[in-house]
Amino acid sequence: MATIATAPARAWTRRTCLTWGLALAAPLGLSACLGGGPQATVEGFYAAVAQGDVDQAMTWLALEQVSANEMMLVKGKLQVALAVSKEKIDANGGLGSIKLLEQTEQGDNRMRVQVQVTFKNGKTDTEYMDLVKQKDGWKIKL
């Protein structure tokens, strides 16, 4: 009898954990798809770079005004830049954290951010990015 009572309780716990996990993860995934704020944009971009995913990295770029012909050129240049950046991330043990140190408004729907990238080996880099707010959220301006 004890084994019969234990099995359903264990199954219910797994199901509950899965349900709660999905319920909590869904808003995060949805906010990433919808753009989100500057922090989410920068983090999403760096995560794509760390994975070497050019297509995902491009979703974080302001490309509304880029023609189809120019898009192929942008993707080619991004592949080269991404490979160099991924190599740097890998050489430093991976991506640790991304922190926006400063956000400066640059007029309507434009912002310049100072980003501190911390690698897993403890080293840090500081970079500047220009962001623009588009209909689907904040994007990194080329």
Backbone as ProteinMPNN parsed JSONL, in Angstrom:
{"seq_chain_A": "MATIATAPARAWTRRTCLTWGLALAAPLGLSACLGGGPQATVEGFYAAVAQGDVDQAMTWLALEQVSANEMMLVKGKLQVALAVSKEKIDANGGLGSIKLLEQTEQGDNRMRVQVQVTFKNGKTDTEYMDLVKQKDGWKIKL", "coords_chain_A": {"N_chain_A": [[0.814, -1.196, 0.0], [1.949, 1.229, 0.728], [3.739, 1.902, -1.321], [2.002, 2.423, -3.438], [0.656, 4.73, -2.6], [2.778, 6.512, -2.469], [3.763, 6.794, -5.103], [1.716, 8.264, -6.688], [1.834, 10.718, -5.324], [4.44, 11.583, -5.843], [4.322, 11.858, -8.634], [2.395, 13.869, -8.843], [3.789, 15.986, -7.665], [5.909, 16.398, -9.499], [4.419, 17.169, -11.73], [3.206, 19.464, -10.731], [5.475, 21.041, -10.277], [6.389, 21.3, -12.915], [4.212, 22.628, -14.07], [4.199, 25.061, -12.601], [6.756, 25.947, -13.265], [6.525, 26.36, -16.062], [4.525, 28.296, -16.014], [5.813, 30.425, -14.783], [7.965, 30.868, -16.496], [6.846, 31.555, -18.949], [5.956, 34.372, -19.088], [8.489, 35.595, -19.101], [9.685, 34.637, -21.446], [7.848, 35.65, -23.295], [8.133, 38.414, -22.882], [10.708, 38.711, -23.852], [10.306, 38.176, -26.545], [8.706, 40.305, -27.228], [10.391, 42.423, -27.039], [10.967, 44.306, -24.759], [12.746, 46.152, -22.189], [15.697, 48.328, -22.288], [17.729, 46.901, -20.849], [16.944, 44.204, -21.15], [17.191, 43.995, -23.922], [19.964, 44.371, -24.395], [21.018, 42.246, -22.865], [19.81, 40.069, -24.184], [20.966, 40.273, -26.717], [23.734, 39.877, -26.16], [23.585, 37.279, -25.122], [22.86, 35.843, -27.403], [25.138, 36.29, -28.94], [27.059, 34.981, -27.37], [26.231, 32.385, -27.757], [26.755, 32.1, -30.378], [24.816, 32.558, -32.274], [23.761, 33.918, -35.02], [21.344, 34.617, -36.323], [19.567, 34.942, -34.16], [20.885, 37.028, -32.828], [20.52, 39.061, -34.667], [17.839, 39.685, -34.303], [17.82, 41.473, -32.266], [18.728, 43.816, -33.273], [18.343, 47.076, -34.751], [16.729, 47.009, -37.514], [14.701, 47.861, -39.159], [14.761, 49.718, -41.26], [16.378, 48.635, -43.153], [17.065, 47.379, -46.325], [16.165, 44.415, -48.257], [18.322, 43.553, -49.847], [20.468, 44.835, -48.574], [20.304, 43.55, -46.157], [21.487, 41.028, -46.386], [24.162, 41.733, -46.58], [24.529, 42.973, -44.087], [24.089, 40.753, -42.427], [26.256, 39.121, -43.159], [28.463, 40.703, -42.327], [27.885, 40.813, -39.617], [28.184, 38.115, -38.913], [30.963, 37.791, -39.04], [31.866, 39.647, -37.084], [30.529, 38.623, -34.866], [31.716, 36.106, -34.592], [34.308, 36.805, -33.755], [33.703, 38.104, -31.334], [32.437, 36.009, -29.924], [34.559, 34.253, -29.67], [36.181, 35.714, -27.934], [34.521, 35.789, -25.665], [34.392, 33.033, -25.075], [37.118, 32.559, -24.554], [37.368, 33.806, -22.154], [36.069, 32.223, -20.356], [33.329, 32.207, -20.673], [30.127, 33.92, -20.666], [29.356, 35.991, -18.018], [27.784, 38.155, -16.542], [25.63, 40.915, -17.444], [25.501, 44.353, -17.198], [23.86, 47.435, -17.085], [25.463, 50.382, -16.83], [25.048, 53.063, -17.199], [22.508, 55.13, -18.545], [21.66, 57.221, -21.096], [19.437, 59.519, -22.273], [18.778, 60.291, -25.649], [17.126, 62.001, -27.027], [13.814, 61.646, -28.457], [12.832, 58.352, -28.181], [15.427, 57.324, -28.35], [18.563, 56.23, -27.098], [21.642, 56.141, -25.325], [23.71, 53.719, -23.994], [25.853, 52.627, -21.375], [27.601, 49.74, -21.024], [28.504, 47.114, -18.895], [30.256, 44.25, -19.239], [30.652, 41.236, -17.703], [32.764, 38.552, -17.471], [32.913, 34.975, -16.962], [35.354, 34.362, -15.824], [35.892, 36.497, -14.262], [36.936, 38.816, -15.393], [36.267, 42.052, -16.855], [34.588, 44.05, -19.325], [33.916, 47.236, -20.703], [31.521, 48.814, -22.623], [29.921, 50.916, -25.088], [26.643, 51.431, -26.334], [24.271, 52.321, -28.808], [20.841, 52.717, -28.655], [17.581, 52.303, -30.043], [14.13, 52.937, -29.898], [11.75, 50.903, -31.221], [8.726, 49.771, -32.869], [8.476, 47.203, -31.845], [9.915, 47.198, -29.496], [13.002, 48.015, -27.681], [15.942, 48.335, -29.618], [19.238, 47.603, -30.843], [21.153, 50.025, -32.316], [22.745, 50.163, -35.445]], "CA_chain_A": [[0.0, 0.0, 0.0], [2.773, 2.434, 0.853], [4.3, 2.25, -2.624], [0.94, 2.975, -4.279], [0.388, 6.096, -2.142], [3.951, 7.337, -2.732], [3.908, 7.055, -6.54], [0.914, 9.394, -7.147], [2.309, 11.968, -4.716], [5.639, 11.974, -6.569], [3.875, 12.3, -9.955], [1.729, 15.15, -8.657], [4.818, 16.972, -7.387], [6.575, 16.705, -10.764], [3.459, 17.895, -12.555], [3.073, 20.79, -10.137], [6.708, 21.769, -10.563], [6.397, 21.609, -14.341], [3.192, 23.645, -14.298], [4.691, 26.332, -12.066], [7.906, 26.357, -14.064], [6.033, 26.914, -17.321], [3.774, 29.522, -15.727], [6.762, 31.49, -14.472], [8.849, 31.103, -17.638], [6.106, 32.103, -20.089], [6.056, 35.825, -19.203], [9.859, 35.977, -19.443], [9.85, 34.371, -22.865], [7.003, 36.574, -24.025], [8.734, 39.748, -22.839], [11.863, 38.693, -24.743], [9.795, 38.263, -27.909], [8.132, 41.625, -27.44], [11.421, 43.44, -26.979], [11.323, 44.634, -23.399], [13.506, 47.366, -21.975], [17.095, 48.337, -22.724], [18.492, 45.827, -20.201], [16.575, 42.942, -21.813], [17.744, 44.033, -25.275], [21.411, 44.163, -24.326], [21.234, 40.877, -22.391], [19.419, 39.154, -25.251], [21.974, 40.35, -27.773], [24.957, 39.206, -25.698], [23.31, 35.84, -25.011], [22.93, 35.311, -28.764], [26.553, 36.323, -29.335], [27.743, 33.921, -26.622], [25.84, 31.109, -28.361], [27.152, 32.103, -31.788], [23.574, 32.518, -33.042], [23.658, 35.152, -35.799], [19.934, 34.945, -36.563], [19.004, 35.461, -32.912], [21.52, 38.332, -32.58], [19.907, 40.037, -35.572], [16.525, 40.092, -33.807], [18.034, 42.548, -31.298], [19.255, 44.971, -33.994], [17.384, 47.97, -35.402], [16.862, 46.709, -38.938], [13.459, 48.209, -39.848], [15.005, 50.528, -42.449], [17.368, 47.951, -43.982], [16.443, 46.679, -47.453], [16.469, 42.981, -48.35], [19.678, 43.43, -50.383], [21.399, 45.242, -47.52], [20.194, 42.599, -45.049], [22.484, 39.975, -46.588], [25.448, 42.343, -46.248], [24.537, 43.134, -42.633], [24.238, 39.431, -41.823], [27.637, 38.684, -43.391], [29.358, 41.457, -41.438], [27.584, 40.401, -38.248], [28.778, 36.794, -38.702], [32.388, 37.974, -38.773], [31.994, 40.31, -35.787], [30.042, 37.706, -33.841], [32.73, 35.06, -34.392], [35.38, 37.399, -32.954], [33.181, 38.331, -29.984], [32.219, 34.71, -29.284], [35.892, 33.745, -29.328], [36.601, 36.455, -26.727], [33.697, 35.305, -24.555], [34.841, 31.678, -24.76], [38.467, 32.645, -23.987], [37.237, 34.311, -20.79], [35.282, 31.293, -19.559], [31.899, 32.361, -20.915], [29.466, 35.162, -20.285], [28.897, 36.009, -16.634], [26.623, 39.033, -16.361], [25.548, 42.151, -18.217], [24.944, 45.393, -16.345], [23.836, 48.774, -17.654], [26.029, 51.312, -15.86], [24.528, 54.402, -17.442], [21.568, 55.281, -19.656], [21.531, 58.635, -21.418], [18.431, 59.787, -23.306], [19.32, 60.995, -26.809], [15.945, 62.478, -27.739], [12.686, 60.724, -28.473], [13.036, 56.96, -28.57], [16.844, 57.023, -28.577], [19.291, 56.157, -25.835], [23.014, 55.613, -25.337], [23.922, 52.99, -22.746], [27.18, 52.114, -21.052], [27.376, 48.347, -20.648], [29.623, 46.381, -18.311], [30.173, 42.813, -19.479], [31.506, 40.478, -16.793], [32.955, 37.185, -17.93], [32.929, 34.003, -15.861], [36.661, 34.352, -15.164], [35.981, 37.7, -13.448], [37.328, 39.988, -16.183], [35.151, 42.87, -17.318], [34.732, 44.987, -20.44], [32.9, 48.275, -20.724], [31.222, 49.215, -23.987], [28.784, 51.811, -25.292], [25.72, 51.033, -27.401], [23.157, 53.218, -29.101], [19.588, 51.983, -28.779], [16.448, 53.034, -30.583], [12.881, 52.251, -29.582], [10.923, 50.646, -32.395], [7.388, 49.304, -32.504], [8.554, 45.95, -31.103], [10.773, 47.351, -28.324], [14.314, 48.62, -27.844], [16.851, 47.621, -30.502], [20.585, 48.151, -30.933], [21.335, 50.754, -33.574], [24.018, 49.901, -36.127]], "C_chain_A": [[0.857, 1.259, 0.0], [3.341, 2.857, -0.497], [3.254, 2.85, -3.551], [0.67, 4.422, -3.885], [1.551, 7.021, -2.476], [4.048, 7.73, -4.204], [3.036, 8.216, -7.017], [1.389, 10.725, -6.556], [3.541, 12.484, -5.458], [5.264, 12.52, -7.95], [3.205, 13.665, -9.86], [2.749, 16.248, -8.424], [5.552, 17.363, -8.663], [5.681, 17.544, -11.656], [3.299, 19.32, -12.036], [4.307, 21.64, -10.43], [6.769, 22.195, -12.028], [5.406, 22.726, -14.653], [3.667, 25.012, -13.815], [5.879, 26.851, -12.87], [7.487, 26.996, -15.375], [5.294, 28.232, -17.094], [4.707, 30.694, -15.445], [7.645, 31.836, -15.661], [8.128, 31.782, -18.793], [6.182, 33.625, -20.176], [7.468, 36.283, -19.576], [10.111, 35.766, -20.926], [9.049, 35.334, -23.713], [7.598, 37.967, -24.018], [9.959, 39.813, -23.728], [11.414, 38.814, -26.193], [9.268, 39.659, -28.211], [9.157, 42.737, -27.319], [11.839, 43.731, -25.556], [12.115, 45.922, -23.325], [14.929, 47.259, -22.464], [17.929, 47.209, -22.125], [18.22, 44.491, -20.885], [17.16, 42.87, -23.221], [19.224, 43.71, -25.264], [21.728, 42.732, -23.878], [20.907, 39.858, -23.481], [20.452, 39.112, -26.37], [23.241, 39.602, -27.358], [24.764, 37.7, -25.546], [23.396, 35.183, -26.389], [24.369, 35.259, -29.261], [27.303, 35.178, -28.66], [27.425, 32.543, -27.19], [26.284, 30.997, -29.814], [25.966, 32.079, -32.73], [23.342, 33.85, -33.759], [22.203, 35.571, -35.997], [19.283, 35.522, -35.315], [19.592, 36.844, -32.599], [20.873, 39.408, -33.447], [18.546, 40.5, -35.087], [16.635, 41.248, -32.821], [18.562, 43.824, -31.951], [18.133, 45.777, -34.636], [17.553, 47.837, -36.909], [15.612, 47.077, -39.743], [13.717, 48.914, -41.182], [16.016, 49.891, -43.4], [16.645, 47.169, -45.084], [16.859, 45.205, -47.454], [17.888, 42.764, -48.868], [20.725, 43.778, -49.326], [21.421, 44.243, -46.369], [21.237, 41.487, -45.174], [23.877, 40.488, -46.236], [25.589, 42.501, -44.735], [24.776, 41.791, -41.953], [25.662, 38.91, -41.989], [28.618, 39.38, -42.467], [29.143, 41.056, -39.983], [28.194, 39.033, -37.945], [30.253, 36.908, -38.344], [32.59, 38.585, -37.381], [31.585, 39.388, -34.649], [31.06, 36.605, -33.55], [33.872, 35.565, -33.519], [34.92, 37.587, -31.508], [32.957, 37.025, -29.23], [33.547, 34.109, -28.847], [36.405, 34.416, -28.05], [35.822, 35.974, -25.504], [34.17, 33.924, -24.112], [36.216, 31.693, -24.094], [38.446, 33.127, -22.538], [36.285, 33.462, -19.951], [33.789, 31.376, -19.758], [31.388, 33.687, -20.401], [28.955, 35.054, -18.86], [27.636, 36.831, -16.476], [26.763, 40.278, -17.227], [24.884, 43.185, -17.321], [24.985, 46.718, -17.084], [24.32, 49.74, -16.576], [25.404, 52.697, -15.978], [23.587, 54.367, -18.64], [21.356, 56.761, -19.9], [20.521, 58.798, -22.55], [19.071, 60.624, -24.405], [18.177, 61.57, -27.651], [14.854, 61.435, -27.676], [13.107, 59.349, -28.982], [14.478, 56.604, -28.905], [17.57, 57.086, -27.239], [20.704, 55.632, -26.089], [23.233, 54.956, -23.983], [25.386, 52.594, -22.616], [26.964, 50.74, -20.435], [28.645, 47.767, -20.05], [29.357, 44.89, -18.5], [31.153, 42.143, -18.53], [31.552, 39.042, -17.287], [33.044, 36.257, -16.721], [34.285, 33.917, -15.165], [36.895, 35.614, -14.336], [36.409, 38.951, -14.198], [36.088, 40.742, -16.635], [35.567, 43.71, -18.521], [33.625, 46.014, -20.304], [32.743, 48.758, -22.153], [30.053, 50.195, -23.991], [27.954, 51.295, -26.454], [24.676, 52.117, -27.563], [21.924, 52.366, -29.326], [18.518, 52.903, -29.354], [15.183, 52.229, -30.276], [12.061, 52.151, -30.857], [9.598, 50.082, -31.935], [7.417, 48.023, -31.691], [9.548, 46.005, -29.955], [12.106, 47.999, -28.662], [15.217, 47.717, -28.693], [18.187, 48.332, -30.527], [20.766, 48.767, -32.312], [22.713, 50.448, -34.144], [24.775, 51.186, -36.379]], "O_chain_A": [[0.521, 2.244, -0.658], [3.418, 4.051, -0.786], [3.583, 3.704, -4.374], [0.472, 5.264, -4.761], [1.333, 8.203, -2.74], [4.378, 8.873, -4.52], [3.554, 9.099, -7.7], [1.345, 11.75, -7.235], [3.673, 13.688, -5.679], [5.819, 13.526, -8.39], [3.429, 14.524, -10.712], [2.585, 17.35, -8.947], [5.794, 18.548, -8.89], [6.131, 18.514, -12.267], [3.261, 20.27, -12.818], [4.195, 22.813, -10.788], [7.158, 23.321, -12.337], [5.715, 23.652, -15.402], [3.549, 26.004, -14.534], [5.991, 28.05, -13.123], [8.015, 28.038, -15.764], [5.422, 29.168, -17.882], [4.417, 31.828, -15.827], [8.036, 32.993, -15.817], [8.756, 32.523, -19.55], [6.453, 34.142, -21.259], [7.62, 37.267, -20.299], [10.69, 36.627, -21.588], [9.529, 35.788, -24.752], [7.575, 38.647, -25.044], [10.236, 40.862, -24.31], [12.072, 39.485, -26.989], [9.379, 40.134, -29.341], [8.806, 43.905, -27.487], [12.971, 43.427, -25.179], [12.154, 46.693, -24.284], [15.333, 46.225, -22.995], [18.753, 46.619, -22.823], [19.148, 43.733, -21.168], [17.58, 41.801, -23.663], [19.688, 42.871, -26.037], [22.605, 42.082, -24.447], [21.648, 38.893, -23.675], [20.769, 38.047, -26.901], [23.759, 38.786, -28.12], [25.686, 36.929, -25.813], [23.945, 34.089, -26.522], [24.772, 34.303, -29.923], [28.093, 34.485, -29.302], [28.252, 31.634, -27.116], [26.201, 29.924, -30.412], [26.09, 31.628, -33.868], [22.796, 34.79, -33.18], [21.868, 36.747, -35.854], [18.527, 36.49, -35.402], [18.868, 37.735, -32.153], [20.7, 40.543, -33.003], [18.126, 41.607, -35.423], [15.645, 41.933, -32.564], [18.818, 44.81, -31.26], [17.101, 45.226, -35.018], [18.418, 48.479, -37.504], [15.474, 46.65, -40.889], [12.961, 48.722, -42.134], [16.462, 50.534, -44.35], [15.729, 46.394, -44.807], [17.782, 44.805, -46.744], [18.59, 41.88, -48.378], [21.744, 43.097, -49.203], [22.433, 44.103, -45.683], [21.805, 41.055, -44.171], [24.681, 39.757, -45.658], [26.639, 42.199, -44.169], [25.568, 41.696, -41.016], [26.218, 38.32, -41.062], [29.499, 38.742, -41.889], [30.095, 40.968, -39.209], [28.673, 38.81, -36.833], [30.739, 36.209, -37.455], [33.397, 38.089, -36.596], [32.219, 39.373, -33.594], [31.247, 36.218, -32.396], [34.353, 34.845, -32.645], [35.653, 37.269, -30.572], [33.251, 36.936, -28.038], [33.642, 33.521, -27.769], [36.994, 33.759, -27.191], [36.398, 35.775, -24.434], [34.331, 33.672, -22.918], [36.458, 30.92, -23.166], [39.39, 32.888, -21.785], [35.754, 33.935, -18.946], [33.042, 30.678, -19.073], [32.116, 34.466, -19.786], [28.208, 34.133, -18.531], [26.547, 36.285, -16.298], [27.852, 40.638, -17.674], [23.825, 42.927, -16.749], [26.016, 47.089, -17.645], [23.675, 49.9, -15.539], [25.252, 53.411, -14.987], [23.835, 53.667, -19.622], [20.917, 57.481, -19.003], [20.72, 58.281, -23.649], [19.82, 61.56, -24.123], [18.277, 61.611, -28.878], [14.955, 60.458, -26.935], [13.664, 59.214, -30.071], [14.72, 55.671, -29.67], [17.235, 57.889, -26.368], [20.922, 54.788, -26.958], [22.972, 55.563, -22.945], [26.059, 52.275, -23.596], [26.239, 50.593, -19.451], [29.73, 47.905, -20.616], [28.376, 44.344, -17.994], [32.346, 42.444, -18.548], [30.52, 38.403, -17.494], [33.229, 36.712, -15.592], [34.361, 33.448, -14.029], [37.974, 35.789, -13.769], [36.254, 40.054, -13.675], [35.009, 40.169, -16.782], [36.742, 44.032, -18.702], [32.526, 45.7, -19.845], [33.73, 49.075, -22.817], [29.298, 50.288, -23.024], [28.491, 50.786, -27.438], [24.251, 52.747, -26.595], [21.956, 51.406, -30.096], [18.555, 54.12, -29.17], [15.17, 51.002, -30.381], [11.722, 53.153, -31.487], [9.37, 49.93, -30.735], [6.492, 47.765, -30.921], [9.988, 44.958, -29.479], [12.318, 48.472, -29.779], [15.251, 46.501, -28.509], [18.261, 49.532, -30.262], [20.559, 48.116, -33.336], [23.716, 50.47, -33.43], [25.869, 51.158, -36.943]]}, "name": "protein", "num_of_chains": 1, "seq": "MATIATAPARAWTRRTCLTWGLALAAPLGLSACLGGGPQATVEGFYAAVAQGDVDQAMTWLALEQVSANEMMLVKGKLQVALAVSKEKIDANGGLGSIKLLEQTEQGDNRMRVQVQVTFKNGKTDTEYMDLVKQKDGWKIKL"}
